[in-house]
Amino acid sequence: MRIPRIFHSSAISLNSEFNLDDDAANHVGRVLRMPVGSAITLFNGDGFNYAAVISSSDKKRVSVIASEQQPNTVESPLSIHLGQGISRGDRMDFAIQKAVELGVTEITPLFTERCGVKLDAERLAKRTEQWQKIAISACEQSGRSIVPKVHPAINLTQWLAQQTKELKLTLHPWAKDTIKTLAPSTGIRLVIGPEGGFTDAEMSQTSDAGFIGIQLGPRVLRTETAALTAISALQLQFGDLA
């Protein structure tokens, strides 16, 4: 049986008992119903795994003891910061989940002219918290021990104005360049439009900001498919996807 991987938000000390976070305790105790003595693997974002066992459990809390810090070498040598146009419904959740599984290092949700999603400050804060939880869950599933940061959503203009030395890319169906024609890079800033794509003005903005247009092939892809296809191709070309 596969040993569950559980995220713990605080520092992990070896050979001393501590309580899991509430969300983790609920998952271990109520969802998985793991008894005392069960083995779990913890991670907290520092790049390591921690072998641990459940030392006590009740309806409100689960306590564990970590016995060993283990190196985790699953991170890609390619750093990708994804700027993802916000889409409706579950599509944004899906894009974030799969992008994390594929190895992105940062994600910034972007408001664009065609995103079609209106959120007040309170709802946006809740969505950002939910997106970060999705990223954590994707790390638990995929074996990653460094949790990508999901930044607060900003508008496209603000994101394009951020200074970076990363190679800047966007998708364009009529671009001359492909991922195979790009010079090797260890840092990518990739921007993906929402449902309906970028407007002509926004495409001009990306070009003015130094983003190179690339095309993935002859077919038109949905926003969540486009992001995952581009990330996969970049990992295959410059990262660790075999």
GROMACS elastic network, one bead per residue, 0.5 to 0.9 nm:
[ bonds ]
;  ai    aj funct       b0    kb
    3    38     6  0.88537   500
    3    39     6  0.65074   500
    3    40     6  0.55107   500
    3    41     6  0.66605   500
    4    28     6  0.86605   500
    4    39     6  0.79565   500
    4    40     6  0.53406   500
    4    41     6  0.61292   500
    4    42     6  0.84836   500
    4   140     6  0.79029   500
    4   141     6  0.86018   500
    5    40     6  0.61604   500
    5    42     6  0.57136   500
    5    43     6  0.74085   500
    5    49     6  0.86437   500
    5   139     6  0.86441   500
    5   140     6  0.52118   500
    5   141     6  0.73227   500
    5   143     6  0.76134   500
    6    24     6  0.65224   500
    6    27     6  0.87592   500
    6    28     6  0.82831   500
    6    40     6  0.71660   500
    6    41     6  0.61142   500
    6    43     6  0.64484   500
    6    44     6  0.86154   500
    6   137     6  0.85635   500
    6   140     6  0.61213   500
    7    20     6  0.87178   500
    7    21     6  0.83727   500
    7    24     6  0.68297   500
    7    41     6  0.85934   500
    7    42     6  0.57470   500
    7    43     6  0.51310   500
    7    44     6  0.56295   500
    7    45     6  0.80868   500
    7   136     6  0.70312   500
    7   137     6  0.81131   500
    7   139     6  0.84591   500
    7   140     6  0.68919   500
    7   145     6  0.85923   500
    8    11     6  0.78866   500
    8    12     6  0.79361   500
    8    20     6  0.64244   500
    8    21     6  0.61824   500
    8    24     6  0.72317   500
    8    42     6  0.65485   500
    8    43     6  0.60521   500
    8    45     6  0.84183   500
    9    12     6  0.88753   500
    9    20     6  0.86816   500
    9    21     6  0.70885   500
    9    43     6  0.82778   500
    9    44     6  0.53585   500
    9    45     6  0.78016   500
   10    21     6  0.85841   500
   10    44     6  0.64484   500
   11    44     6  0.68921   500
   11    46     6  0.87358   500
   12    18     6  0.84921   500
   12    42     6  0.85172   500
   12    43     6  0.82728   500
   12    44     6  0.75403   500
   12    50     6  0.80012   500
   12    66     6  0.74689   500
   13    16     6  0.63001   500
   13    17     6  0.83663   500
   13    18     6  0.84488   500
   13    65     6  0.84673   500
   13    66     6  0.69432   500
   13    67     6  0.86385   500
   14    17     6  0.83898   500
   14    50     6  0.85197   500
   14    52     6  0.88917   500
   14    65     6  0.70622   500
   14    66     6  0.50076   500
   14    67     6  0.52824   500
   14    68     6  0.66105   500
   14    69     6  0.77590   500
   15    65     6  0.58227   500
   15    66     6  0.56576   500
   15    67     6  0.53251   500
   15    68     6  0.83005   500
   16    64     6  0.82296   500
   16    65     6  0.56072   500
   16    66     6  0.70052   500
   16    67     6  0.83996   500
   17    55     6  0.75386   500
   17    63     6  0.64205   500
   17    64     6  0.55425   500
   17    66     6  0.76313   500
   18    62     6  0.84891   500
   18    63     6  0.53986   500
   18    64     6  0.57415   500
   18    65     6  0.67033   500
   18    66     6  0.88377   500
   19    22     6  0.86104   500
   19    25     6  0.80355   500
   19    61     6  0.67041   500
   19    62     6  0.57006   500
   19    64     6  0.63522   500
   19    65     6  0.89750   500
   20    23     6  0.81051   500
   20    24     6  0.59814   500
   20    25     6  0.54956   500
   20    61     6  0.71899   500
   20    62     6  0.58310   500
   20    63     6  0.60380   500
   20    64     6  0.71470   500
   21    24     6  0.52432   500
   21    25     6  0.59587   500
   21    26     6  0.85411   500
   21    61     6  0.83605   500
   21    62     6  0.84651   500
   22    25     6  0.50491   500
   22    26     6  0.60961   500
   22    27     6  0.86150   500
   22    60     6  0.80970   500
   22    61     6  0.71558   500
   22    62     6  0.85375   500
   23    26     6  0.51829   500
   23    27     6  0.62847   500
   23    28     6  0.87019   500
   24    27     6  0.50826   500
   24    28     6  0.60876   500
   24    29     6  0.83223   500
   24    62     6  0.84386   500
   25    28     6  0.51598   500
   25    29     6  0.56516   500
   25    30     6  0.77621   500
   25    57     6  0.86408   500
   25    60     6  0.77688   500
   25    61     6  0.58325   500
   25    62     6  0.52218   500
   25    63     6  0.82404   500
   26    29     6  0.52676   500
   26    30     6  0.52330   500
   26    31     6  0.66500   500
   26    32     6  0.86578   500
   26    59     6  0.83629   500
   26    60     6  0.79046   500
   26    61     6  0.77715   500
   26    62     6  0.81990   500
   27    30     6  0.57209   500
   27    32     6  0.61047   500
   27    33     6  0.80267   500
   28    31     6  0.59984   500
   28    32     6  0.50638   500
   28    33     6  0.60330   500
   28    34     6  0.59601   500
   28    35     6  0.89539   500
   28    62     6  0.77025   500
   29    32     6  0.60543   500
   29    34     6  0.57954   500
   29    35     6  0.77434   500
   29    57     6  0.70373   500
   29    58     6  0.75414   500
   29    59     6  0.73604   500
   29    60     6  0.87211   500
   29    61     6  0.79217   500
   29    62     6  0.67879   500
   30    33     6  0.50851   500
   30    34     6  0.80826   500
   30    59     6  0.77826   500
   31    34     6  0.84068   500
   34    37     6  0.84974   500
   34    38     6  0.63086   500
   34    39     6  0.89056   500
   34    54     6  0.81727   500
   34    57     6  0.88534   500
   35    38     6  0.58844   500
   35    54     6  0.73264   500
   35    55     6  0.89967   500
   35    56     6  0.83307   500
   35    57     6  0.74674   500
   36    39     6  0.88782   500
   36    53     6  0.76680   500
   36    54     6  0.50254   500
   36    55     6  0.55393   500
   36    56     6  0.56108   500
   36    57     6  0.65403   500
   36    64     6  0.89539   500
   37    53     6  0.56380   500
   37    54     6  0.51451   500
   37    55     6  0.61096   500
   37    56     6  0.81715   500
   38    52     6  0.84923   500
   38    53     6  0.54355   500
   38    54     6  0.55387   500
   38    55     6  0.83711   500
   39    51     6  0.74111   500
   39    52     6  0.58345   500
   39    54     6  0.66217   500
   40    50     6  0.84000   500
   40    51     6  0.63923   500
   40    52     6  0.53630   500
   40    53     6  0.57947   500
   40    54     6  0.74789   500
   40    64     6  0.89011   500
   41    49     6  0.63723   500
   41    50     6  0.54869   500
   41    52     6  0.58805   500
   41    53     6  0.82571   500
   41    66     6  0.86206   500
   42    48     6  0.85843   500
   42    49     6  0.57461   500
   42    51     6  0.65121   500
   42    52     6  0.68908   500
   42    66     6  0.80541   500
   42   145     6  0.87881   500
   43    46     6  0.73698   500
   43    47     6  0.75356   500
   43    48     6  0.62503   500
   43    49     6  0.50123   500
   43    50     6  0.61180   500
   43   140     6  0.84865   500
   43   144     6  0.86355   500
   43   145     6  0.56694   500
   43   146     6  0.81803   500
   44    47     6  0.76818   500
   44    48     6  0.77554   500
   44    49     6  0.81100   500
   44    50     6  0.89683   500
   44   145     6  0.68970   500
   44   146     6  0.75621   500
   44   147     6  0.80432   500
   45    48     6  0.74517   500
   45   144     6  0.86453   500
   45   145     6  0.53395   500
   45   147     6  0.53069   500
   45   148     6  0.86420   500
   46    49     6  0.86222   500
   46   145     6  0.67528   500
   46   146     6  0.59935   500
   46   147     6  0.84901   500
   47    71     6  0.71369   500
   47    72     6  0.62450   500
   47    73     6  0.81765   500
   47    75     6  0.85923   500
   47   144     6  0.78284   500
   47   146     6  0.50015   500
   47   147     6  0.85862   500
   48    69     6  0.64898   500
   48    70     6  0.56046   500
   48    72     6  0.53148   500
   48    73     6  0.86226   500
   48   144     6  0.89827   500
   48   145     6  0.58839   500
   48   146     6  0.80192   500
   49    68     6  0.82848   500
   49    69     6  0.59280   500
   49    71     6  0.62829   500
   49    72     6  0.62497   500
   49   144     6  0.89760   500
   49   145     6  0.65664   500
   50    66     6  0.61676   500
   50    67     6  0.71995   500
   50    68     6  0.55326   500
   50    70     6  0.58519   500
   50    71     6  0.87460   500
   51    65     6  0.85691   500
   51    66     6  0.56116   500
   51    67     6  0.58125   500
   51    68     6  0.52211   500
   51    69     6  0.66458   500
   51    70     6  0.74443   500
   52    64     6  0.64543   500
   52    65     6  0.53849   500
   52    67     6  0.57396   500
   52    68     6  0.73695   500
   53    63     6  0.86903   500
   53    64     6  0.55334   500
   53    65     6  0.56284   500
   53    66     6  0.66226   500
   53    67     6  0.81633   500
   54    57     6  0.73682   500
   54    62     6  0.71362   500
   54    63     6  0.59615   500
   54    65     6  0.66051   500
   54    66     6  0.89563   500
   55    62     6  0.78243   500
   55    63     6  0.55554   500
   55    65     6  0.63685   500
   56    61     6  0.82895   500
   56    62     6  0.59573   500
   56    63     6  0.51400   500
   56    64     6  0.69097   500
   57    60     6  0.79546   500
   57    61     6  0.59515   500
   57    63     6  0.62005   500
   57    64     6  0.87723   500
   58    61     6  0.55914   500
   58    62     6  0.64676   500
   59    62     6  0.82087   500
   66    69     6  0.79920   500
   72    75     6  0.79119   500
   72   143     6  0.84307   500
   72   144     6  0.76366   500
   72   145     6  0.68290   500
   73    76     6  0.84706   500
   73   144     6  0.85155   500
   73   145     6  0.88710   500
   74   103     6  0.89069   500
   74   143     6  0.71633   500
   74   144     6  0.62066   500
   74   145     6  0.81195   500
   75    78     6  0.84621   500
   75   103     6  0.68578   500
   75   144     6  0.67885   500
   75   145     6  0.81825   500
   75   146     6  0.77616   500
   75   240     6  0.84987   500
   76    79     6  0.71777   500
   76   102     6  0.89906   500
   76   103     6  0.63062   500
   76   104     6  0.84596   500
   76   235     6  0.78771   500
   76   239     6  0.57718   500
   76   240     6  0.56201   500
   76   241     6  0.83706   500
   77   186     6  0.66543   500
   77   187     6  0.88228   500
   77   238     6  0.80962   500
   77   239     6  0.56960   500
   77   240     6  0.69865   500
   78   103     6  0.82699   500
   78   104     6  0.83040   500
   78   105     6  0.87395   500
   78   185     6  0.76293   500
   78   187     6  0.58932   500
   78   188     6  0.75780   500
   78   234     6  0.84120   500
   78   235     6  0.70105   500
   78   238     6  0.64614   500
   78   240     6  0.77858   500
   79   103     6  0.80663   500
   79   104     6  0.65258   500
   79   105     6  0.58022   500
   79   106     6  0.83108   500
   79   166     6  0.88333   500
   79   186     6  0.60362   500
   79   188     6  0.61111   500
   79   189     6  0.84491   500
   79   239     6  0.84936   500
   80   103     6  0.77166   500
   80   105     6  0.54793   500
   80   106     6  0.66456   500
   80   107     6  0.85107   500
   80   166     6  0.87373   500
   80   186     6  0.84319   500
   80   187     6  0.59831   500
   80   189     6  0.58354   500
   80   190     6  0.70159   500
   80   231     6  0.80475   500
   80   234     6  0.89221   500
   81   104     6  0.63499   500
   81   105     6  0.58773   500
   81   107     6  0.56862   500
   81   108     6  0.76343   500
   81   166     6  0.88859   500
   81   187     6  0.80749   500
   81   188     6  0.62799   500
   81   190     6  0.61916   500
   81   191     6  0.84147   500
   82    99     6  0.82866   500
   82   104     6  0.70249   500
   82   105     6  0.80534   500
   82   106     6  0.61654   500
   82   108     6  0.62373   500
   82   109     6  0.82798   500
   82   188     6  0.83474   500
   82   189     6  0.61380   500
   82   190     6  0.50059   500
   82   191     6  0.59446   500
   82   192     6  0.76372   500
   82   227     6  0.82991   500
   82   231     6  0.88324   500
   83   106     6  0.84990   500
   83   107     6  0.59074   500
   83   109     6  0.59153   500
   83   110     6  0.63376   500
   83   156     6  0.84187   500
   83   159     6  0.77862   500
   83   189     6  0.74490   500
   83   190     6  0.60035   500
   83   192     6  0.61764   500
   83   193     6  0.84923   500
   84    87     6  0.85601   500
   84    92     6  0.83038   500
   84    95     6  0.83458   500
   84    96     6  0.86242   500
   84   107     6  0.72124   500
   84   108     6  0.62672   500
   84   110     6  0.56417   500
   84   111     6  0.87181   500
   84   190     6  0.82781   500
   84   191     6  0.59685   500
   84   192     6  0.50336   500
   84   193     6  0.64557   500
   84   194     6  0.71931   500
   84   223     6  0.85813   500
   84   224     6  0.88236   500
   84   227     6  0.77969   500
   85    92     6  0.84716   500
   85   108     6  0.86214   500
   85   109     6  0.59251   500
   85   111     6  0.60846   500
   85   112     6  0.63791   500
   85   114     6  0.86954   500
   85   115     6  0.64259   500
   85   156     6  0.81334   500
   85   191     6  0.77773   500
   85   192     6  0.59128   500
   85   195     6  0.79343   500
   85   197     6  0.85051   500
   85   198     6  0.88146   500
   85   223     6  0.80799   500
   86    91     6  0.86660   500
   86    92     6  0.62160   500
   86   109     6  0.57919   500
   86   110     6  0.56479   500
   86   111     6  0.61013   500
   86   112     6  0.76316   500
   86   115     6  0.55561   500
   86   116     6  0.80932   500
   86   117     6  0.70355   500
   86   153     6  0.86057   500
   86   193     6  0.80338   500
   86   194     6  0.57214   500
   86   195     6  0.81926   500
   87    90     6  0.81308   500
   87    91     6  0.60806   500
   87    92     6  0.53607   500
   87    93     6  0.89834   500
   87   115     6  0.57688   500
   87   116     6  0.72437   500
   87   117     6  0.69220   500
   87   193     6  0.89584   500
   87   194     6  0.55198   500
   87   195     6  0.60778   500
   87   223     6  0.78854   500
   87   224     6  0.85032   500
   88    91     6  0.61742   500
   88    92     6  0.67117   500
   88   115     6  0.77288   500
   88   116     6  0.72175   500
   88   117     6  0.64345   500
   88   194     6  0.88884   500
   88   195     6  0.81448   500
   89    92     6  0.69193   500
   89    93     6  0.79484   500
   90    93     6  0.51546   500
   90    94     6  0.61256   500
   90    95     6  0.86633   500
   91    94     6  0.50183   500
   91    95     6  0.61303   500
   91    96     6  0.86651   500
   91   223     6  0.83645   500
   91   224     6  0.64131   500
   92    95     6  0.50807   500
   92    96     6  0.62343   500
   92    97     6  0.85667   500
   92   109     6  0.87138   500
   92   131     6  0.85357   500
   92   224     6  0.72277   500
   93    96     6  0.53039   500
   93    97     6  0.61324   500
   93    98     6  0.86827   500
   93   130     6  0.86243   500
   93   131     6  0.65833   500
   93   134     6  0.71071   500
   94    97     6  0.51496   500
   94    98     6  0.61549   500
   94    99     6  0.83753   500
   94   134     6  0.88477   500
   94   224     6  0.72321   500
   95    98     6  0.54297   500
   95    99     6  0.58989   500
   95   100     6  0.85612   500
   95   223     6  0.83808   500
   95   224     6  0.51007   500
   95   225     6  0.78614   500
   95   227     6  0.71389   500
   95   228     6  0.71393   500
   96    99     6  0.51348   500
   96   100     6  0.62066   500
   96   101     6  0.86853   500
   96   107     6  0.76579   500
   96   131     6  0.71224   500
   96   132     6  0.88485   500
   96   134     6  0.71956   500
   96   135     6  0.66487   500
   96   138     6  0.87166   500
   96   150     6  0.87373   500
   96   224     6  0.87555   500
   97   100     6  0.54413   500
   97   101     6  0.64563   500
   97   102     6  0.88740   500
   97   131     6  0.83932   500
   97   134     6  0.59164   500
   97   135     6  0.57962   500
   97   136     6  0.88205   500
   97   137     6  0.79374   500
   97   138     6  0.56042   500
   97   139     6  0.88190   500
   98   102     6  0.61717   500
   98   103     6  0.87405   500
   98   135     6  0.88401   500
   98   138     6  0.74605   500
   98   228     6  0.68888   500
   99   102     6  0.50634   500
   99   103     6  0.64526   500
   99   104     6  0.58383   500
   99   107     6  0.86364   500
   99   135     6  0.87104   500
   99   138     6  0.89125   500
   99   227     6  0.75550   500
   99   228     6  0.61644   500
   99   231     6  0.72184   500
   99   232     6  0.88924   500
  100   103     6  0.51352   500
  100   104     6  0.53059   500
  100   105     6  0.74966   500
  100   106     6  0.86496   500
  100   107     6  0.88079   500
  100   134     6  0.89349   500
  100   135     6  0.61171   500
  100   136     6  0.86789   500
  100   138     6  0.61731   500
  100   139     6  0.69421   500
  100   142     6  0.84098   500
  100   144     6  0.88126   500
  100   147     6  0.83408   500
  100   148     6  0.69954   500
  101   104     6  0.77234   500
  101   135     6  0.85101   500
  101   138     6  0.58765   500
  101   139     6  0.67584   500
  101   141     6  0.79787   500
  101   142     6  0.56517   500
  101   143     6  0.85929   500
  101   144     6  0.81037   500
  102   142     6  0.86015   500
  102   228     6  0.77872   500
  102   231     6  0.69656   500
  102   232     6  0.67309   500
  102   235     6  0.79098   500
  102   241     6  0.85464   500
  103   144     6  0.83475   500
  103   148     6  0.85524   500
  103   231     6  0.82426   500
  103   235     6  0.81028   500
  104   107     6  0.74575   500
  104   148     6  0.68506   500
  104   231     6  0.77864   500
  105   146     6  0.83732   500
  105   147     6  0.76548   500
  105   149     6  0.69880   500
  106   147     6  0.88059   500
  106   148     6  0.50289   500
  106   149     6  0.50301   500
  106   150     6  0.61441   500
  106   151     6  0.75812   500
  107   148     6  0.71567   500
  107   149     6  0.63051   500
  107   151     6  0.62077   500
  108   149     6  0.83956   500
  108   150     6  0.59117   500
  108   152     6  0.66658   500
  108   153     6  0.60216   500
  108   154     6  0.75326   500
  108   159     6  0.82151   500
  109   128     6  0.87284   500
  109   150     6  0.77538   500
  109   151     6  0.71492   500
  109   152     6  0.69833   500
  109   154     6  0.67369   500
  109   155     6  0.83635   500
  110   115     6  0.83344   500
  110   152     6  0.89177   500
  110   153     6  0.54836   500
  110   154     6  0.53089   500
  110   155     6  0.52059   500
  110   156     6  0.55870   500
  110   159     6  0.78065   500
  110   193     6  0.85388   500
  110   194     6  0.85767   500
  111   114     6  0.82554   500
  111   115     6  0.61772   500
  111   116     6  0.86959   500
  111   117     6  0.79702   500
  111   118     6  0.89650   500
  111   153     6  0.69784   500
  111   154     6  0.60253   500
  111   156     6  0.59938   500
  111   194     6  0.86411   500
  112   115     6  0.52505   500
  112   116     6  0.82433   500
  112   155     6  0.62028   500
  112   156     6  0.58677   500
  112   157     6  0.86587   500
  112   193     6  0.77104   500
  112   194     6  0.73430   500
  112   198     6  0.74628   500
  112   199     6  0.88053   500
  112   202     6  0.82598   500
  113   116     6  0.76070   500
  113   156     6  0.89048   500
  113   194     6  0.88895   500
  113   198     6  0.74284   500
  113   199     6  0.72001   500
  113   202     6  0.82564   500
  114   117     6  0.85195   500
  114   193     6  0.84969   500
  114   194     6  0.65790   500
  114   195     6  0.69660   500
  114   196     6  0.63825   500
  114   197     6  0.70556   500
  114   198     6  0.70166   500
  114   199     6  0.76113   500
  115   118     6  0.85418   500
  115   193     6  0.81689   500
  115   194     6  0.53196   500
  115   195     6  0.64694   500
  115   196     6  0.79251   500
  115   197     6  0.84715   500
  116   194     6  0.86126   500
  116   195     6  0.83661   500
  118   124     6  0.88711   500
  119   122     6  0.78706   500
  119   123     6  0.56965   500
  119   124     6  0.54515   500
  119   127     6  0.89498   500
  120   123     6  0.54463   500
  120   124     6  0.59433   500
  120   125     6  0.85628   500
  121   124     6  0.51075   500
  121   125     6  0.61334   500
  121   126     6  0.87178   500
  122   125     6  0.52293   500
  122   126     6  0.64133   500
  122   127     6  0.87528   500
  123   126     6  0.50719   500
  123   127     6  0.61476   500
  123   128     6  0.85826   500
  124   127     6  0.50136   500
  124   128     6  0.60753   500
  124   129     6  0.85613   500
  124   152     6  0.82189   500
  124   153     6  0.78146   500
  125   128     6  0.51086   500
  125   129     6  0.62283   500
  125   130     6  0.86157   500
  125   152     6  0.77462   500
  126   129     6  0.51011   500
  126   130     6  0.61538   500
  126   131     6  0.86136   500
  127   131     6  0.60405   500
  127   132     6  0.85636   500
  128   131     6  0.50387   500
  128   132     6  0.62242   500
  128   133     6  0.86596   500
  128   150     6  0.71938   500
  128   151     6  0.75500   500
  128   152     6  0.61827   500
  128   153     6  0.75365   500
  129   132     6  0.51733   500
  129   133     6  0.63219   500
  129   134     6  0.87448   500
  129   150     6  0.85945   500
  130   133     6  0.50362   500
  130   134     6  0.62618   500
  130   135     6  0.87294   500
  131   134     6  0.50009   500
  131   135     6  0.63445   500
  131   136     6  0.87658   500
  131   150     6  0.68359   500
  132   135     6  0.50021   500
  132   136     6  0.63153   500
  132   137     6  0.86807   500
  132   147     6  0.88690   500
  132   148     6  0.82947   500
  132   149     6  0.71385   500
  132   150     6  0.55769   500
  132   151     6  0.85356   500
  133   137     6  0.61478   500
  133   138     6  0.85418   500
  134   137     6  0.50578   500
  134   138     6  0.61278   500
  134   139     6  0.86614   500
  135   138     6  0.50651   500
  135   139     6  0.63300   500
  135   140     6  0.87803   500
  135   147     6  0.68975   500
  135   148     6  0.67547   500
  135   149     6  0.80514   500
  135   150     6  0.76602   500
  136   139     6  0.50861   500
  136   140     6  0.63491   500
  136   141     6  0.87744   500
  136   147     6  0.61525   500
  136   148     6  0.80004   500
  137   140     6  0.50080   500
  137   141     6  0.63049   500
  137   142     6  0.86332   500
  138   141     6  0.51011   500
  138   142     6  0.59592   500
  138   143     6  0.83360   500
  138   144     6  0.81866   500
  138   147     6  0.89439   500
  139   142     6  0.51506   500
  139   143     6  0.57044   500
  139   145     6  0.66200   500
  139   146     6  0.76610   500
  139   147     6  0.65205   500
  139   148     6  0.86136   500
  140   143     6  0.57190   500
  140   144     6  0.67031   500
  140   145     6  0.79102   500
  141   144     6  0.79618   500
  144   147     6  0.71739   500
  150   153     6  0.86123   500
  151   154     6  0.85962   500
  154   157     6  0.83515   500
  154   158     6  0.65371   500
  154   159     6  0.68796   500
  155   158     6  0.55493   500
  155   159     6  0.66085   500
  155   160     6  0.89265   500
  156   159     6  0.51869   500
  156   160     6  0.61503   500
  156   161     6  0.86312   500
  156   202     6  0.81675   500
  156   205     6  0.89564   500
  156   206     6  0.89755   500
  157   160     6  0.52508   500
  157   161     6  0.62871   500
  157   202     6  0.84908   500
  157   205     6  0.76544   500
  157   206     6  0.87613   500
  158   161     6  0.52393   500
  158   162     6  0.67553   500
  159   162     6  0.54518   500
  159   163     6  0.89871   500
  160   163     6  0.81811   500
  160   205     6  0.78676   500
  160   206     6  0.68236   500
  160   209     6  0.61229   500
  160   210     6  0.88567   500
  160   211     6  0.87448   500
  161   209     6  0.70727   500
  164   167     6  0.83651   500
  164   168     6  0.86742   500
  164   189     6  0.84139   500
  165   168     6  0.85166   500
  165   187     6  0.79423   500
  165   188     6  0.88840   500
  166   185     6  0.80016   500
  166   186     6  0.79691   500
  166   188     6  0.50877   500
  166   189     6  0.58825   500
  167   185     6  0.69114   500
  167   186     6  0.84586   500
  167   187     6  0.61527   500
  167   189     6  0.59554   500
  167   190     6  0.83102   500
  167   210     6  0.89242   500
  167   211     6  0.78382   500
  167   212     6  0.83211   500
  168   187     6  0.88079   500
  168   188     6  0.59919   500
  168   190     6  0.60494   500
  168   191     6  0.80202   500
  168   209     6  0.87190   500
  168   210     6  0.66923   500
  168   212     6  0.61208   500
  168   213     6  0.88658   500
  169   188     6  0.72844   500
  169   189     6  0.61549   500
  169   191     6  0.64476   500
  169   192     6  0.89491   500
  169   206     6  0.86646   500
  169   210     6  0.84267   500
  169   213     6  0.59859   500
  169   214     6  0.69070   500
  170   189     6  0.85335   500
  170   190     6  0.57884   500
  170   191     6  0.51049   500
  170   192     6  0.62875   500
  170   193     6  0.85129   500
  170   203     6  0.87267   500
  170   206     6  0.75267   500
  170   207     6  0.88279   500
  170   211     6  0.62006   500
  170   212     6  0.60965   500
  170   213     6  0.50211   500
  170   214     6  0.62014   500
  170   215     6  0.85304   500
  171   175     6  0.78425   500
  171   190     6  0.84979   500
  171   191     6  0.75935   500
  171   192     6  0.67499   500
  171   193     6  0.82709   500
  171   212     6  0.82441   500
  171   213     6  0.53952   500
  171   215     6  0.55989   500
  171   216     6  0.75483   500
  171   226     6  0.81914   500
  171   230     6  0.83784   500
  172   175     6  0.52797   500
  172   176     6  0.89213   500
  172   203     6  0.85006   500
  172   212     6  0.89862   500
  172   213     6  0.52932   500
  172   214     6  0.55167   500
  172   215     6  0.53065   500
  172   216     6  0.83214   500
  173   176     6  0.89481   500
  173   213     6  0.84969   500
  173   214     6  0.74973   500
  173   215     6  0.51992   500
  173   216     6  0.75028   500
  173   217     6  0.75949   500
  173   218     6  0.74910   500
  173   219     6  0.84712   500
  173   220     6  0.76672   500
  174   213     6  0.84414   500
  174   214     6  0.80715   500
  174   215     6  0.66908   500
  175   178     6  0.76439   500
  175   212     6  0.86800   500
  175   213     6  0.55092   500
  175   214     6  0.52028   500
  175   215     6  0.54755   500
  176   213     6  0.77629   500
  176   214     6  0.67958   500
  176   215     6  0.72765   500
  177   180     6  0.79669   500
  177   181     6  0.60083   500
  177   182     6  0.73026   500
  177   212     6  0.80314   500
  177   213     6  0.67737   500
  177   215     6  0.65666   500
  178   181     6  0.53918   500
  178   182     6  0.68439   500
  178   213     6  0.82949   500
  178   215     6  0.54202   500
  178   216     6  0.65424   500
  178   217     6  0.85807   500
  179   182     6  0.53986   500
  179   183     6  0.87269   500
  179   214     6  0.67657   500
  179   215     6  0.78231   500
  179   216     6  0.77412   500
  179   230     6  0.84242   500
  179   233     6  0.71800   500
  179   234     6  0.67996   500
  179   237     6  0.74056   500
  180   183     6  0.83285   500
  180   233     6  0.88839   500
  180   234     6  0.89143   500
  180   237     6  0.70796   500
  182   185     6  0.83715   500
  184   237     6  0.82631   500
  184   238     6  0.64940   500
  185   188     6  0.71142   500
  185   238     6  0.67608   500
  186   238     6  0.70821   500
  186   239     6  0.79072   500
  188   234     6  0.87392   500
  189   211     6  0.86436   500
  190   211     6  0.85612   500
  190   227     6  0.85570   500
  190   230     6  0.85698   500
  190   231     6  0.85032   500
  191   206     6  0.86436   500
  191   211     6  0.86498   500
  191   227     6  0.84208   500
  192   197     6  0.80207   500
  192   198     6  0.84215   500
  192   223     6  0.70135   500
  192   224     6  0.87225   500
  192   226     6  0.74559   500
  192   227     6  0.62641   500
  193   196     6  0.76383   500
  193   198     6  0.52845   500
  193   223     6  0.65075   500
  193   226     6  0.89933   500
  193   227     6  0.89328   500
  194   197     6  0.51473   500
  194   198     6  0.70027   500
  194   222     6  0.85569   500
  194   223     6  0.56833   500
  194   224     6  0.84253   500
  195   198     6  0.85505   500
  195   222     6  0.68809   500
  195   223     6  0.57030   500
  195   224     6  0.86855   500
  196   199     6  0.84252   500
  196   222     6  0.84800   500
  196   223     6  0.81440   500
  197   222     6  0.88627   500
  197   223     6  0.75100   500
  198   201     6  0.78589   500
  198   202     6  0.56295   500
  198   203     6  0.60929   500
  199   202     6  0.51107   500
  199   203     6  0.62573   500
  199   204     6  0.86551   500
  200   203     6  0.50733   500
  200   204     6  0.62658   500
  200   205     6  0.86545   500
  201   204     6  0.50791   500
  201   205     6  0.62796   500
  201   206     6  0.88877   500
  202   206     6  0.63464   500
  202   207     6  0.86690   500
  203   206     6  0.51925   500
  203   207     6  0.63613   500
  203   208     6  0.86726   500
  204   207     6  0.50640   500
  204   208     6  0.60784   500
  204   209     6  0.85517   500
  205   208     6  0.50712   500
  205   209     6  0.61508   500
  205   210     6  0.88274   500
  205   211     6  0.87966   500
  206   209     6  0.50619   500
  206   210     6  0.65468   500
  206   211     6  0.53199   500
  206   212     6  0.80433   500
  206   213     6  0.86189   500
  207   210     6  0.52543   500
  207   211     6  0.50880   500
  207   212     6  0.66756   500
  207   213     6  0.76359   500
  208   211     6  0.73632   500
  215   218     6  0.82049   500
  216   219     6  0.80846   500
  216   226     6  0.83127   500
  216   229     6  0.79275   500
  216   230     6  0.71980   500
  216   233     6  0.86884   500
  217   220     6  0.81325   500
  220   226     6  0.84720   500
  221   224     6  0.80586   500
  221   225     6  0.58139   500
  221   226     6  0.53458   500
  221   229     6  0.89262   500
  222   225     6  0.51760   500
  222   226     6  0.59078   500
  222   227     6  0.86613   500
  223   226     6  0.50968   500
  223   227     6  0.63483   500
  223   228     6  0.88294   500
  224   227     6  0.53551   500
  224   228     6  0.64374   500
  224   229     6  0.86415   500
  225   228     6  0.53156   500
  225   229     6  0.59756   500
  225   230     6  0.84775   500
  226   229     6  0.51873   500
  226   230     6  0.60459   500
  226   231     6  0.85331   500
  227   230     6  0.52853   500
  227   231     6  0.61510   500
  227   232     6  0.85737   500
  228   231     6  0.51209   500
  228   232     6  0.60086   500
  228   233     6  0.85050   500
  229   232     6  0.51554   500
  229   233     6  0.61292   500
  229   234     6  0.85859   500
  230   233     6  0.51369   500
  230   234     6  0.61064   500
  230   235     6  0.85794   500
  231   234     6  0.50858   500
  231   235     6  0.61039   500
  231   236     6  0.85080   500
  232   235     6  0.51502   500
  232   236     6  0.61151   500
  232   237     6  0.86329   500
  232   241     6  0.73391   500
  233   236     6  0.50091   500
  233   237     6  0.61308   500
  233   238     6  0.85006   500
  233   241     6  0.84752   500
  234   237     6  0.50786   500
  234   238     6  0.57551   500
  234   239     6  0.67206   500
  234   241     6  0.86510   500
  235   238     6  0.53342   500
  235   240     6  0.57620   500
  235   241     6  0.52205   500
  235   242     6  0.84533   500
  236   239     6  0.57610   500
  236   240     6  0.63675   500
  236   242     6  0.62230   500
  237   240     6  0.82953   500
  237   241     6  0.79942   500
  238   241     6  0.84766   500
  239   242     6  0.87104   500
